[in-house]
Amino acid sequence: MDVKVGDRVSIDAFKVGQPRRSGVVKDVTKGISGSRLSIEWDDGSRTSLMPGAGTLIVEGRRSKAKKTNSKKASGSKKPKAKRKR
């Protein structure tokens, strides 16, 4: 399972007739027996769980921050000073 902090996930209800729960992954702890996820649900509650295979659905990935290029464009360089002879 490739779940990362910030991913939006959902899980089916444990009882018949209850709606599916959706939330955001707040923490991922990897261990020998698998990953433990801390999920903040849409209703504000928080749960720590180790989902079994096929029980957790990743609905959306977190958005990656845009990288900015701090280098100036090649056409914006200052002209070099002329040397006196």
N, C-alpha and C positions, 0 to 999 in steps of 0.2 A: 504494500500500500504506500503510495507516494503522496501523503497529505502534509501540507506545510502550514505554518502559522499564517493566518489571514484568509485561508481557503473557506469558502462557504460550503457547508455540508448539510445533509438531511438523513434522517433515519426513520424507518417505519415505526409505528406505535407498538407498544407491547400488548395492548388489549384491542379487541375488535371494536370498531366504531370510533376509536380515537384518531385524530388527525396525525399526519406525519409531522415530526419535529424538525425544524430548520434552525441553523445557527452558524456561528463563526468559530473556527479553531483559534484558541488563544495560546496554547502551549502544546508542544509535542515532545515527549520523553521516550527515547528509544532504549529498550532493554533486551535481555536475552529472549524473553518469550514474546516480544512484539512491541508495538508502539502504544503508549498510553497518551490519550488525547484529553485536553481540557477544552471543553466546548461551552461557549456562552450562547444560550438559546435565545430566540427572538423575544421570549417573554421575560428575559432578564435573569433567569436562573442559570446556574453553571453546573456542569457535570464533568467528572473525570471517568473515562471509560476506555476499555480495550476492545474495540469492535472485532467481531469475527469476520471471516471471509464472506463478502457479499452483503453485509448488513448496512454499511455506510456508503452513501452516495455523495461524491464530490460534485456539487452543482456548479461551482465557479471557482476559478483560480484567482489568487490575489493579483492585483495589478503591480507590475514592476515599475520602479521609479525610472523616470527618463534620465538618461545620462546626458550631461551637457559637455560640450566641447569648449574648453577654455582657451584653446589656441586661436590666434587671430587668423583671419583669412589672408592668403598670400598677397592679395592686392592692397592690403591696408598697412603695409610696412612703411616706416618712416624713411625718407630718402637719406642716404649717407651724405655726410658733409664732405665738400670738395677739399682736397689738400692743396696747400700753396706750394709752388715750386721755387 
